[in-house]
Amino acid sequence: MVIQECMLGLGEFSVDKPKSLCLAGPLNNGKKLLSQIIAFELDAVFINLSPEKTKDYSPEQLTYLMHVVMKVAKAFQPTIIFIQDVHRVFWKKVPREQEGLNPRLLQKVIKSKILKSIKKEDKVMLLGTTDSPWSAKPAMRRVFQKSLLIPRCDYGSSFLLWLEVLSNYAGDDSVDDYVYSALAKVFKSYNSGDITDNIAETLNVRRRMKLKSNPLSPFEFLDHFIGENPPTFPPEEKLMEKFQKWYQKANKLCVARRKFFKKKNEKDKNRKK
């Protein structure tokens, strides 16, 4: 889906692509990593315009910065212009602890200085991530032409993640084959970021030095999740339903599909009458 939505248009193929794409999903589920992978695979310039990077600019300085950014983006395309947690830019009300970032400053220049500057033939894309899209004003949906919802890990994705990351830390000989399947089954709904953090912290340097004398047990990863304060759990079903509800409104294909079936149902009712 990601390849279809953005990578083809930014690569060698001259096909239609959206000017802007929003990746939505729970906290720590790999949205930023996916953004970096897109840039890496395209050999694209990655420009980070998150509020943490622009907080010290005045409105006048930010306008000039956007002018320079777009000049660089077009000169060295393909280019990904990245904004992490883009819902902050469109917050209805900025939390007190976030006021220092002045996140809504970017809202005034995204459309006028970035999107309007991107022509059809330019291989430049605005890419945003969000873990709380419903906290933003409706204007955010109008800024992003495409939206993608990053789902929870299933068994297959979880298995490949444990296999790849765990074997890199512990080595292929230190883990029995059945362990990967067991871990994937037990932790299949956990966010990918939580899994990689667990592996990195559980298999620290001291633990890796003892692997030969003290073999790795799958229960060590369970202890890490449960032993944290507070414990780490997979995203709740209510949260995923909330994401799905937002996605149904943000994705234009979902909106068109809903309208189509609504008209179809009305026609069927009229025929029965």
C-alpha positions as CSV (number, residue, x, y, z in Angstrom):
1,M,0.0,0.0,0.0
2,V,2.8,2.4,0.9
3,I,4.6,1.6,-2.4
4,Q,1.4,2.2,-4.3
5,E,0.5,5.5,-2.5
6,C,3.8,7.3,-2.6
7,M,7.0,5.4,-3.6
8,L,6.1,4.8,-7.3
9,G,5.4,8.5,-7.9
10,L,8.6,9.6,-6.2
11,G,10.8,7.0,-8.0
12,E,11.7,6.5,-11.6
13,F,8.2,6.0,-12.7
14,S,6.3,9.2,-13.7
15,V,2.9,8.3,-12.2
16,D,0.4,10.4,-10.3
17,K,1.2,10.7,-6.6
18,P,-0.3,12.7,-3.7
19,K,1.5,15.8,-2.5
20,S,1.0,14.8,1.1
21,L,0.5,11.5,3.0
22,C,-0.4,11.0,6.7
23,L,0.6,7.8,8.5
24,A,-1.7,7.2,11.5
25,G,-1.4,4.5,14.2
26,P,-0.8,3.9,17.9
27,L,2.2,5.3,19.7
28,N,5.5,3.5,19.1
29,N,4.2,1.3,16.2
30,G,6.9,2.1,13.6
31,K,5.5,5.1,11.8
32,K,8.7,7.2,11.9
33,L,10.8,4.1,11.0
34,L,8.5,3.5,8.0
35,S,9.0,7.1,6.9
36,Q,12.8,6.7,7.1
37,I,12.6,3.4,5.2
38,I,10.6,5.2,2.4
39,A,13.3,7.9,2.2
40,F,16.1,5.3,2.3
41,E,14.6,3.1,-0.5
42,L,14.0,6.1,-2.7
43,D,17.5,7.5,-1.9
44,A,15.6,10.7,-1.0
45,V,16.6,13.8,1.0
46,F,14.8,13.6,4.4
47,I,14.0,17.1,5.8
48,N,12.6,17.0,9.3
49,L,10.2,20.0,10.0
50,S,8.7,18.7,13.3
51,P,7.9,21.3,15.9
52,E,11.0,20.4,17.9
53,K,13.1,21.7,14.9
54,T,11.1,24.9,14.2
55,K,10.2,26.1,17.7
56,D,12.9,28.8,17.8
57,Y,11.8,30.5,14.6
58,S,9.7,33.6,14.4
59,P,6.9,33.7,11.8
60,E,9.0,35.8,9.5
61,Q,12.0,33.5,9.9
62,L,9.8,30.4,9.4
63,T,8.5,31.9,6.1
64,Y,12.0,32.3,4.8
65,L,13.0,28.9,6.1
66,M,10.1,27.3,4.1
67,H,11.4,29.2,1.0
68,V,14.8,27.7,1.5
69,V,13.5,24.3,2.3
70,M,11.4,24.1,-0.9
71,K,14.4,25.4,-3.0
72,V,16.6,22.6,-1.6
73,A,13.8,20.0,-1.9
74,K,13.3,20.7,-5.6
75,A,17.0,20.9,-6.3
76,F,17.8,17.5,-4.7
77,Q,14.6,15.6,-5.3
78,P,13.2,13.1,-4.5
79,T,12.6,14.7,-1.2
80,I,10.5,13.7,1.9
81,I,9.4,16.7,4.1
82,F,8.7,15.0,7.4
83,I,6.6,16.2,10.4
84,Q,6.4,13.9,13.4
85,D,3.1,13.9,15.4
86,V,1.6,16.3,12.9
87,H,-1.6,16.5,14.9
88,R,0.2,18.9,17.2
89,V,0.4,21.4,14.3
90,F,-3.4,21.4,14.1
91,W,-4.2,21.0,17.8
92,K,-7.6,22.5,18.9
93,K,-5.9,23.5,22.2
94,V,-2.2,23.3,22.9
95,P,-1.4,21.5,26.2
96,R,0.5,23.7,28.6
97,E,3.6,21.5,28.6
98,Q,3.8,21.8,24.8
99,E,3.4,25.6,24.5
100,G,7.2,26.0,24.4
101,L,7.3,24.1,21.1
102,N,4.8,26.6,19.5
103,P,3.5,23.7,17.3
104,R,0.7,25.7,15.6
105,L,3.2,28.0,14.0
106,L,3.7,25.6,11.2
107,Q,0.0,25.5,10.4
108,K,0.2,28.9,8.7
109,V,2.9,27.8,6.2
110,I,2.1,24.2,5.4
111,K,-0.5,24.9,2.8
112,S,0.7,28.2,1.4
113,K,4.5,27.6,1.4
114,I,4.8,23.9,1.0
115,L,1.9,22.3,-0.7
116,K,1.3,25.1,-3.2
117,S,4.9,25.1,-4.1
118,I,4.8,21.4,-5.1
119,K,4.0,21.0,-8.8
120,K,2.7,17.8,-10.4
121,E,6.1,16.9,-11.9
122,D,8.0,17.5,-8.6
123,K,9.2,14.4,-6.7
124,V,8.5,16.0,-3.4
125,M,6.1,14.8,-0.7
126,L,4.9,16.1,2.7
127,L,4.9,13.1,5.0
128,G,3.3,13.3,8.5
129,T,2.8,10.8,11.3
130,T,0.2,10.9,14.1
131,D,-0.9,8.8,17.0
132,S,-3.8,11.1,18.0
133,P,-5.4,12.4,14.8
134,W,-8.8,13.1,16.5
135,S,-7.2,15.8,18.7
136,A,-6.5,17.9,15.6
137,K,-8.8,20.3,13.8
138,P,-10.6,19.1,10.6
139,A,-8.1,21.3,8.7
140,M,-5.5,18.5,9.0
141,R,-7.6,16.1,6.9
142,R,-7.7,18.8,4.2
143,V,-4.0,19.2,4.2
144,F,-3.2,15.5,3.6
145,Q,-4.5,14.2,0.3
146,K,-3.9,10.6,1.4
147,S,-4.1,8.9,4.8
148,L,-2.9,5.4,5.7
149,L,-3.7,3.5,9.0
150,I,-0.8,1.4,10.2
151,P,-2.5,-1.7,11.7
152,R,-1.5,-3.7,14.8
153,C,1.1,-6.5,14.3
154,D,-0.4,-9.9,13.3
155,Y,1.3,-13.2,13.9
156,G,3.2,-13.1,10.6
157,S,4.6,-9.6,11.1
158,S,5.4,-10.3,14.8
159,F,7.2,-13.5,13.9
160,L,9.4,-11.8,11.3
161,L,10.2,-8.9,13.7
162,W,11.2,-11.3,16.5
163,L,13.3,-13.4,14.1
164,E,15.1,-10.4,12.6
165,V,15.8,-8.3,15.7
166,L,16.4,-11.1,18.2
167,S,18.8,-13.0,15.9
168,N,20.8,-9.7,15.4
169,Y,21.2,-9.3,19.2
170,A,21.6,-12.9,20.3
171,G,22.8,-14.6,17.2
172,D,21.1,-17.5,15.4
173,D,22.7,-20.2,17.6
174,S,21.6,-18.7,21.0
175,V,17.8,-19.0,20.3
176,D,15.9,-22.2,19.6
177,D,13.6,-22.2,16.6
178,Y,10.5,-22.7,18.6
179,V,11.1,-19.6,20.7
180,Y,10.4,-17.3,17.7
181,S,7.0,-18.9,17.1
182,A,6.1,-18.8,20.8
183,L,7.1,-15.1,21.2
184,A,5.2,-14.1,18.0
185,K,2.1,-15.9,19.3
186,V,2.1,-14.4,22.8
187,F,3.1,-10.9,21.7
188,K,1.4,-10.7,18.3
189,S,-0.7,-7.6,19.1
190,Y,2.2,-5.6,20.7
191,N,3.5,-2.5,18.8
192,S,6.7,-3.1,16.8
193,G,8.5,-0.3,18.7
194,D,7.6,-1.9,22.1
195,I,9.0,-5.3,20.9
196,T,12.3,-3.8,19.6
197,D,12.7,-1.8,22.8
198,N,12.1,-4.9,24.9
199,I,14.7,-6.9,23.0
200,A,17.3,-4.1,23.2
201,E,16.9,-3.6,26.9
202,T,16.6,-7.3,27.8
203,L,19.6,-8.2,25.7
204,N,21.9,-5.5,27.0
205,V,25.7,-6.0,26.8
206,R,25.9,-7.7,30.3
207,R,23.1,-10.2,29.4
208,R,24.7,-11.0,26.0
209,M,28.0,-11.8,27.7
210,K,26.2,-14.5,29.7
211,L,24.3,-16.2,26.9
212,K,26.7,-19.2,26.6
213,S,26.5,-20.0,30.3
214,N,22.9,-18.9,30.9
215,P,20.7,-19.6,27.8
216,L,18.0,-17.1,26.9
217,S,14.5,-17.8,28.2
218,P,11.3,-16.4,26.5
219,F,10.0,-15.5,30.0
220,E,12.7,-12.8,30.2
221,F,10.8,-10.8,27.6
222,L,7.5,-11.4,29.4
223,D,9.1,-10.2,32.7
224,H,10.2,-7.0,30.9
225,F,6.7,-6.1,29.7
226,I,5.0,-6.9,32.9
227,G,7.7,-5.7,35.3
228,E,7.7,-2.1,33.9
229,N,6.0,0.6,35.8
230,P,3.4,0.8,34.4
231,P,3.3,-2.5,32.6
232,T,3.3,-2.4,28.8
233,F,0.3,-3.9,27.0
234,P,-0.8,-4.0,23.4
235,P,-3.2,-1.3,22.1
236,E,-6.7,-1.7,23.4
237,E,-9.5,-2.7,21.0
238,K,-11.3,0.6,21.8
239,L,-8.3,2.6,20.7
240,M,-8.0,0.7,17.4
241,E,-11.7,1.2,16.8
242,K,-11.2,4.9,17.4
243,F,-8.4,4.9,14.8
244,Q,-10.6,3.0,12.4
245,K,-13.5,5.5,12.9
246,W,-11.2,8.4,12.1
247,Y,-9.7,6.6,9.1
248,Q,-13.2,6.1,7.6
249,K,-13.6,9.8,7.6
250,A,-10.1,10.8,6.5
251,N,-9.6,8.3,3.7
252,K,-11.3,9.5,0.5
253,L,-11.9,6.0,-0.9
254,C,-13.7,5.0,2.3
255,V,-15.8,8.2,2.1
256,A,-16.6,7.5,-1.6
257,R,-17.4,3.9,-0.8
258,R,-19.7,4.9,2.1
259,K,-21.6,7.3,-0.2
260,F,-21.9,4.7,-2.9
261,F,-23.5,2.1,-0.7
262,K,-25.8,4.8,0.9
263,K,-27.1,5.7,-2.5
264,K,-27.5,2.0,-3.5
265,N,-29.4,1.3,-0.3
266,E,-31.7,4.2,-1.0
267,K,-32.4,3.0,-4.5
268,D,-33.1,-0.5,-3.3
269,K,-35.6,0.9,-0.7
270,N,-37.4,3.0,-3.4
271,R,-37.7,-0.1,-5.7
272,K,-39.3,-2.1,-2.9
273,K,-41.8,0.6,-2.4
